[in-house]
Amino acid sequence: MLQYLILELEMVFSWLNLLAKCGFSNITGIDYSPSAIQLSKSVTKKEGLCNIELKVEDFLNLSNKVSGFHICVDKGTFDAISLSPDNSLGKRKQYVKSLSRVLKRKGFFLITSCNWTKEELLNEFSEGFELYEELPTPKFSFGGRSGNSVAVLVLQKIQDFSLDQFS
Ligand SMILES: C[S@@+](CC[C@H](N)C(=O)[O-])C[C@H]1O[C@@H](n2cnc3c(N)ncnc32)[C@H](O)[C@@H]1O
């Protein structure tokens, strides 16, 4: 049975609710904000979604209880961590390390980012992950150039994170 880890709470309509409504089970949602977890609990309860486990967890400092997932979904959390004014690079590296720890080998990571381009994301996750698929997103043009306002990528874990990659 597939295990899902969701890093994108705080929204009434989210991947978390969508997967649960589509009948998927073994879904775990985490956020380091107790109020985000509380809000998600009240939304999922109101919608009668009982196949979701919600936990207060800091993704950069995870407890041992969070591991063994086949799929991890993030919308906005990597972006929020990237915008940290304090040691953004170190936190991003810790994020990749945590992601590698929670995912099984060959596991998938679905990321939606409004801050990073496809190329930048591939660079951020180059240690241990490779592109599986890019999902289509709206395009816009400005000054003769075109681009996407949001990037949605599916990455696959190809190897475990090595501590050597931090040195
Ligand atoms: C920009 S919000 C995204 C919310 C929602 N998914 C959306 O798309 O609007 C970022 C979320 O990441 C959570 N977050 C930030 N850093 C985190 C961390 N280290 N561990 C767990 N959650 C974190 C915040 O509490 C917040 O709920």
The ligand as an ORCA input file, in Angstrom:
! r2SCAN-3c Opt
* xyz 0 1
  C       3.535     29.230      2.057
  S       2.736     28.120      3.185
  C       2.030     26.997      2.042
  C       0.638     26.678      2.449
  C      -0.227     25.998      1.389
  N       0.278     24.694      1.001
  C      -0.358     26.853      0.154
  O       0.035     26.439     -0.925
  O      -0.849     27.962      0.273
  C       4.128     27.279      3.842
  C       3.769     26.284      4.938
  O       4.971     25.601      5.274
  C       5.021     25.451      6.672
  N       6.433     25.296      7.030
  C       7.434     26.203      6.868
  N       8.584     25.702      7.309
  C       8.323     24.439      7.742
  C       9.117     23.409      8.322
  N      10.423     23.580      8.547
  N       8.521     22.234      8.636
  C       7.203     22.050      8.425
  N       6.385     22.995      7.891
  C       6.955     24.170      7.563
  C       4.378     26.740      7.216
  O       3.928     26.592      8.544
  C       3.246     26.935      6.220
  O       2.063     26.279      6.635
*
